[in-house]
Structure formats: C-alpha cells, structure tokens
Amino acid sequence: MRSDNDAPGYCIWSVDNVIYGPVDLPTLVNWVQEDWVRADTWIFIQEHDNWLKADQIEELKMFFQPRPVARPPSLTLSAPDGTSIKIKLGSLRRVRILAGLSDQQLERFAGMMELHPARQWAEVVKQGSPGDAMYLVLEGEVRVRMMIAGKESILVTLAPGEFFGEVALFDHGPRSADVIANKDSLLLKISAGAFQKLVNETPELAAPFLFGIGQTLAARIRADNKRYRDSVAFVRTVQS
C-alpha cells in the first residue's frame, strides 16, 4: 500500500524482522495507538530517506511522552502538638465503619477529626475519666483492660480498622476501662463536640457513620453472647 504522492510514506521494521509499508501517517498513528508500533520501533521515512525510532519522529513524539503516575488521593491531618501527617484515603477505609464513604465524604469527615499518635505503652484512655471522644485505629495495636485486685484483665485487643470509646459520644459517662498502646500507634480522635457538629450539619455523613457503628456493636454483642453460651455449656458438661 502506497501513500499519496503529496504525503510522506513510512515503512515499519517489525519485531519479526519484516518491513511493512509504506503507509500514511494516519495509519501509522493508528498502529501506535494499538501498541503495535512502540517507542523503539524503527521507522523509515521516505521523505527524508532515513530510519528513526518511533519516539524520535516529530509527529509521533506526543504519543510516547511519559504519563503522569496517578497518586492515591490523600489528605493532611494535624495532631495537638502541631505535627502534620499525610494520610492516604485508602488507609482511612481500613476502618470498617468508613469503608463505604466516597473520597469527598472521607475528606469532609476527616476534617472533623484529630490525629492522635500514641507511643508504645502510652495510656490512651484511663478508666473512670470523663468520656469525651471515640478513637479509630489506623496503625499499631491497643488493648482494652481492667485492673481487678491489682491484676490486669485484658478485655480485647484492637488492630487497625477497629475503634473504641464510641459509647462516650452518646452518654459522656466515665470510661469503663483503660486503653493502652501495645506498640507505637496512630489513632484518629473524634470528640463529642465534633460528633454533635457532624450530626447537626452533615447528616448525610453521620448516617453511614452511625450505621457502621451499629453494625459493629451488633457483631460484638453476638460474639459475646456466643462466648457466654459456650462457657455455660462447658460448665454444664463438666458438672454432669
């Protein structure tokens, strides 16, 4: 197939060592877009009587420009000491109650939260102290404990994606247990005031958030009920 006399023709040296063409520029561009002609493909330009690699031909350079790498969306959160950390929105979705929110909703929600780093062995929550916030675990691990007769009784260990202190958002009562960081951890804190603002000003965000809390609490209650039934069954088996 030959090009019109007024237009330059191009011959392509393919990977199978066969020369195809001459073809016109629109056909060559189509082959580039179909990835049949690549940046290092040798092309003979009849008009100039020489060979060039495809990415060296002026008319084709635009097709071989490096494409910008899409970066995951992120936002910057601040801690009370002024420390700022950039967090990917995907990290927030590790928290199950936030998984269903869109990027825009997550950005708005995170704007009401406060970054709360906790060093290993730090006391995040103290039993008996006023309940004024809940926490989401982004990184690390914390344990919920009670001190009984001077001995530690671990109620549960929480990993990234889980949360604690949610009851404080509803009744502002005293904390029922201590929460200690087992390792360096990164938490998100939502205060009772921020939560009330969320409910009053952005109910479209509060609704899925509260629904997620309800689902998790229901799952915890079912798990506790199962453990209780299993323990009662075990005691009866031992006594029989």
C-alpha positions in Angstrom: 0.0 0.0 0.0 1.5 3.4 -1.0 0.8 6.8 0.4 -0.4 9.7 -1.8 2.5 11.3 -3.6 1.9 14.5 -1.6 2.2 12.9 1.8 5.3 11.2 3.2 5.3 7.4 3.5 6.5 5.3 6.4 7.9 1.8 6.5 7.9 -0.1 9.8 10.6 -2.6 10.8 8.6 -5.0 12.9 9.8 -7.3 15.7 9.6 -10.3 13.3 12.2 -8.6 11.1 9.7 -7.9 8.3 9.3 -4.4 6.8 5.7 -3.2 6.5 4.6 -0.3 4.3 4.8 2.2 3.1 1.8 3.6 5.0 0.5 7.1 5.5 0.7 9.0 8.8 -2.9 8.3 10.0 -2.3 4.6 9.6 1.0 4.8 11.4 -0.7 6.8 14.3 -3.4 4.1 14.5 -0.7 1.4 14.8 1.0 3.4 17.6 -2.3 3.7 19.5 -2.9 0.0 19.1 0.6 -0.6 20.6 1.8 -2.4 17.5 4.4 0.3 16.9 6.3 1.2 20.1 8.8 3.8 21.1 11.8 1.8 20.0 10.3 0.5 16.7 12.5 1.5 13.7 10.6 3.5 11.0 11.9 4.5 7.6 10.7 8.0 6.5 10.6 8.1 2.7 10.6 11.9 2.6 13.9 12.1 4.4 15.3 8.8 3.2 16.4 7.7 6.7 15.5 5.5 9.7 14.4 6.8 13.0 13.0 5.2 16.1 9.3 6.0 16.5 9.7 8.2 19.6 12.2 10.4 17.6 9.7 11.2 14.8 8.2 14.7 15.5 4.7 13.7 14.5 4.7 10.7 17.0 6.5 12.2 20.0 3.3 13.2 21.7 2.3 9.5 21.9 5.4 8.5 23.8 5.5 11.2 26.4 5.8 9.8 30.0 2.4 9.5 31.5 2.0 11.0 34.9 1.6 8.4 37.6 -1.7 8.7 39.3 -1.1 9.1 43.0 -3.7 7.8 45.5 -5.7 10.6 47.0 -4.6 11.7 50.4 -5.1 14.4 53.0 -3.1 16.1 55.7 -4.2 15.7 59.4 -2.7 17.5 62.4 -2.0 16.5 65.9 -2.5 18.7 69.0 1.3 19.3 69.1 1.3 20.7 65.6 2.6 17.6 63.9 1.1 17.0 60.5 0.9 13.7 58.7 -0.3 13.0 55.1 -2.6 10.0 55.1 -3.9 8.2 52.1 -7.7 7.9 51.9 -7.3 4.2 51.4 -5.8 4.0 54.9 -9.0 5.5 56.3 -11.0 2.9 54.5 -9.2 0.2 56.6 -11.6 1.4 59.3 -14.7 -0.7 58.5 -17.2 2.0 59.6 -15.6 4.4 57.0 -15.3 1.9 54.1 -18.5 2.9 52.4 -17.7 6.6 52.2 -16.7 8.3 49.0 -13.4 10.3 48.7 -15.2 13.5 49.1 -17.1 12.3 52.2 -13.9 11.0 53.7 -12.2 14.3 53.3 -15.1 16.1 54.9 -15.3 13.6 57.7 -11.5 13.6 58.4 -11.7 17.4 58.6 -13.6 16.9 61.9 -11.1 14.5 63.3 -7.8 14.9 65.1 -4.7 12.9 64.7 -3.7 11.2 67.9 -0.3 9.4 67.8 0.3 7.1 70.8 3.8 5.7 71.8 4.1 2.1 72.9 2.8 1.6 76.5 1.1 5.0 76.5 -2.3 5.3 78.2 -4.8 6.5 75.6 -7.9 6.3 77.9 -8.0 5.9 81.6 -10.8 4.1 83.5 -13.1 6.5 85.3 -12.0 9.6 83.3 -14.7 11.6 81.6 -15.7 10.1 78.2 -15.4 12.9 75.6 -14.3 11.2 72.4 -14.0 8.0 70.4 -10.9 6.7 68.6 -10.3 4.9 65.3 -7.2 2.7 65.0 -5.2 3.5 61.8 -1.9 1.9 62.7 -0.5 -0.2 65.5 -2.4 -2.0 68.2 -4.1 -1.2 71.5 -5.5 -3.3 74.3 -8.6 -2.6 76.4 -8.0 -3.7 80.0 -9.4 -3.5 83.5 -7.4 -3.7 86.7 -9.0 -6.2 89.1 -7.4 -6.7 92.5 -4.2 -5.2 91.2 -4.1 -7.6 88.2 -4.6 -6.7 84.6 -7.5 -8.3 82.8 -7.4 -7.8 79.1 -10.9 -7.5 77.6 -9.9 -7.2 73.9 -7.0 -6.3 71.6 -7.8 -3.9 68.8 -5.9 -3.8 65.5 -6.0 -1.3 62.5 -9.6 -0.9 61.2 -11.2 -1.1 64.7 -12.4 1.6 67.1 -13.2 2.2 70.7 -14.8 4.7 73.1 -17.9 5.1 70.9 -20.3 5.0 73.9 -18.8 8.3 75.1 -20.3 10.0 72.1 -23.7 9.2 73.4 -23.7 9.4 77.2 -20.5 11.3 78.1 -20.2 9.0 81.1 -16.9 7.9 82.7 -14.6 5.5 80.9 -15.3 1.8 81.8 -11.8 0.6 81.1 -8.2 1.6 80.3 -6.9 1.6 76.8 -3.1 1.1 76.4 -1.0 1.2 73.2 0.7 -2.2 72.8 3.0 -0.6 70.2 3.5 2.7 68.5 0.1 3.5 67.1 -1.7 6.1 65.0 -5.2 6.9 66.1 -7.9 9.3 64.8 -9.9 11.0 67.5 -13.4 12.4 67.1 -14.6 14.5 70.0 -18.1 14.6 71.3 -18.3 18.2 70.1 -17.2 17.3 66.6 -19.6 14.4 66.6 -22.5 16.6 67.5 -21.5 19.0 64.7 -21.4 16.1 62.3 -24.9 15.1 63.3 -26.3 18.7 63.1 -24.5 20.0 60.0 -23.8 16.9 57.8 -26.4 14.2 58.5 -25.6 12.6 55.2 -22.2 11.7 56.7 -23.5 11.0 60.2 -26.0 8.4 58.9 -23.5 5.9 57.4 -21.1 6.5 60.2 -23.7 5.7 62.9 -24.9 2.7 60.8 -21.3 1.4 60.7 -21.0 1.7 64.5 -24.3 0.0 65.0 -23.3 -3.0 62.8 -20.0 -3.4 64.6 -21.7 -3.2 68.1 -24.3 -5.8 67.0 -21.5 -8.1 65.8 -19.7 -7.6 69.2 -22.8 -8.4 71.1 -23.4 -11.6 69.1 -19.8 -12.7 69.7 -20.2 -12.0 73.5 -23.4 -13.9 73.6 -21.8 -16.9 71.8 -18.9 -16.9 74.3 -21.3 -16.8 77.2 -23.4 -19.7 75.7 -20.2 -21.7 75.1 -18.9 -21.1 78.6 -22.3 -22.1 80.2 -22.3 -25.3 78.0 -18.8 -26.1 79.1 -19.6 -25.7 82.8 -22.7 -27.9 82.4 -20.6 -30.6 80.7 -18.0 -30.5 83.4 -20.6 -30.7 86.2 -22.6 -33.6 84.5 
